[in-house]
Amino acid sequence: MLIEQNTGIKNTTTMKINQDIKNFALVFIVLDLCLIVYAIVFNTPIWLLNTQVAFISSLFITIASFLSYRKNIKGRISNLDLTKQAKGEDRDKVDEIDDPYDLYTEYEEIPEDQLTPEKIKEIISDEKTKIKKNSVKNTIFSATGFLSIYRILGYATLIFGFFALNNNKLFIPIAFIVGLGIVPLGVLFSKLLDKK
């Protein structure tokens, strides 16, 4: 029964993600078409070239980030230990918020008369070790998200586009910034449309 519920949740989540991707794509296309019309009517073809190079580069970076973080999340889910949840050993949401690094689960209250400066230093160093271990672990797990080959290629495309325009004396900073701004505005508009 648990497997059937997980399959149902997975299918619902996949359908929601696909609809979100379609909404994002539609908003990006509409905004880009508006920018193209504006550039053709009110500006020069060089202005249009700058906006499109910046837009395509930033869109490529955004898609690459999405794919790499999606892969990272799927990897974390596949490594999730469900045996703890089945045994009832998992922590509730309040514990996860109050103690995200799980520092206080093995907490033993020490009477005040036994607290010496050495004992306090030992407790503090133990807690620092736990935090450091968890932050290093989190960094390693999330490294695949920010060191993705797709994301690196996206940034390389952006830098190459910038230098290609600049070296050929075609670079217009305002147009380039407007082109870069389409993706964040598109995300904002699609989120506003999603709430309605």
C-alpha positions in Angstrom: 0.0 0.0 0.0 2.9 2.3 0.8 4.4 1.7 -2.6 1.1 2.6 -4.3 0.9 5.8 -2.4 4.5 6.7 -3.3 3.7 6.0 -7.0 0.6 8.2 -6.9 2.5 11.0 -5.2 5.4 10.6 -7.7 2.9 10.8 -10.7 1.2 13.8 -9.2 4.5 15.6 -8.6 5.7 14.8 -12.1 2.5 16.2 -13.6 2.9 19.4 -11.5 6.5 19.8 -12.5 5.6 19.4 -16.2 2.8 22.0 -15.9 5.2 24.4 -14.1 7.8 23.9 -16.9 5.1 24.7 -19.5 4.1 27.8 -17.6 7.7 29.0 -17.3 8.3 28.3 -21.0 5.1 30.2 -22.1 6.0 33.2 -20.0 9.6 33.3 -21.3 8.4 33.0 -24.9 5.9 35.8 -24.5 8.4 38.1 -22.7 11.1 37.4 -25.3 8.6 38.0 -28.2 7.6 41.3 -26.6 11.3 42.2 -26.4 12.0 41.2 -30.0 9.1 43.3 -31.2 10.3 46.3 -29.1 13.9 45.9 -30.4 12.7 45.7 -34.1 10.4 48.6 -33.9 12.2 51.0 -31.6 15.9 50.0 -31.7 18.6 48.6 -34.0 19.4 45.0 -34.9 22.5 45.2 -32.8 20.3 46.0 -29.8 18.2 42.9 -30.6 21.4 40.8 -30.9 22.6 41.9 -27.5 19.3 41.1 -25.8 19.0 37.7 -27.5 22.6 36.6 -26.6 22.0 37.6 -23.0 18.6 35.9 -22.9 19.7 32.6 -24.4 22.7 32.5 -22.1 20.7 33.2 -18.9 18.0 30.8 -19.9 20.7 28.1 -20.5 22.1 28.8 -17.0 18.7 28.6 -15.4 17.8 25.3 -17.1 21.2 23.8 -16.2 20.7 24.9 -12.6 17.3 23.3 -12.5 18.5 20.1 -14.0 21.5 19.8 -11.7 19.6 20.6 -8.5 16.8 18.2 -9.6 19.5 15.5 -10.0 20.9 16.4 -6.6 17.5 16.1 -5.0 16.8 12.8 -6.7 20.1 11.5 -5.4 19.3 12.5 -1.9 15.9 10.9 -2.0 17.4 7.7 -3.3 19.8 7.7 -0.4 17.1 8.4 2.2 16.9 5.8 4.9 13.3 4.9 5.1 14.0 2.2 7.8 14.2 4.9 10.4 10.8 6.3 9.4 9.3 2.8 9.5 10.6 2.2 13.0 9.3 5.6 14.1 12.8 7.0 14.8 12.5 10.0 12.6 12.2 13.5 14.0 9.2 15.6 13.7 9.2 18.9 11.8 9.5 21.0 14.9 12.7 19.2 15.9 14.1 19.6 12.4 13.4 23.3 12.5 14.7 23.8 16.1 17.7 21.5 15.7 18.5 21.2 11.9 21.9 19.6 12.6 20.6 17.1 15.2 22.9 18.4 17.9 20.7 17.8 20.9 19.3 14.3 20.5 22.0 12.7 22.6 21.9 15.5 25.1 22.6 14.4 28.7 21.9 17.0 31.4 25.0 17.5 33.5 24.6 18.8 37.1 26.0 22.2 37.7 28.4 21.0 40.3 30.1 18.7 37.7 30.5 21.5 35.2 34.2 22.5 35.2 35.8 24.8 32.6 37.4 21.7 31.0 34.1 20.0 30.8 32.5 23.0 29.2 35.3 23.3 26.7 34.8 19.6 25.8 31.1 20.1 25.3 31.7 23.1 23.0 34.3 21.3 21.0 32.0 18.3 20.5 29.2 20.5 19.3 31.5 22.3 16.9 32.7 19.0 15.5 29.0 18.0 14.9 28.3 21.2 13.1 31.4 21.0 11.0 30.8 17.4 10.1 27.2 18.2 8.9 28.2 21.3 7.0 31.0 19.5 5.2 28.5 16.6 4.4 25.9 19.1 3.1 28.6 20.8 0.9 29.6 17.6 -0.6 26.0 16.6 -1.4 25.2 20.0 -2.9 28.5 20.2 -4.9 26.9 18.4 -7.8 24.3 21.2 -8.0 26.7 24.1 -8.4 29.5 22.2 -10.2 27.3 20.7 -12.9 28.8 20.6 -16.4 25.6 22.0 -17.8 25.8 25.0 -15.5 29.5 25.6 -16.3 28.7 25.5 -20.0 25.9 28.0 -19.4 28.3 30.4 -17.8 30.9 29.8 -20.5 28.2 30.6 -23.1 27.4 33.9 -21.3 31.1 34.9 -21.1 31.7 33.9 -24.7 28.7 35.9 -25.9 29.8 38.9 -23.9 33.3 38.8 -25.3 32.2 38.1 -28.8 29.9 41.1 -28.7 32.5 43.3 -27.0 35.4 42.3 -29.3 33.3 43.0 -32.4 32.3 46.5 -31.1 28.7 45.3 -30.9 28.2 45.4 -27.2 25.4 47.6 -25.8 25.4 47.2 -22.0 21.7 48.3 -21.4 20.4 45.8 -24.0 22.5 43.1 -22.6 21.2 43.7 -19.0 17.6 43.8 -20.4 18.2 40.5 -22.0 19.6 39.0 -18.8 16.5 40.4 -16.9 14.0 38.4 -18.9 14.6 35.2 -17.0 14.2 36.6 -13.5 11.1 38.6 -14.6 9.7 35.5 -16.3 10.1 33.5 -13.1 8.4 36.3 -11.1 5.5 36.5 -13.6 5.0 32.8 -13.7 5.0 32.5 -9.9 2.4 35.4 -9.8 0.3 33.6 -12.4 0.6 30.3 -10.5 -0.8 31.9 -7.3 -4.0 33.0 -9.1 
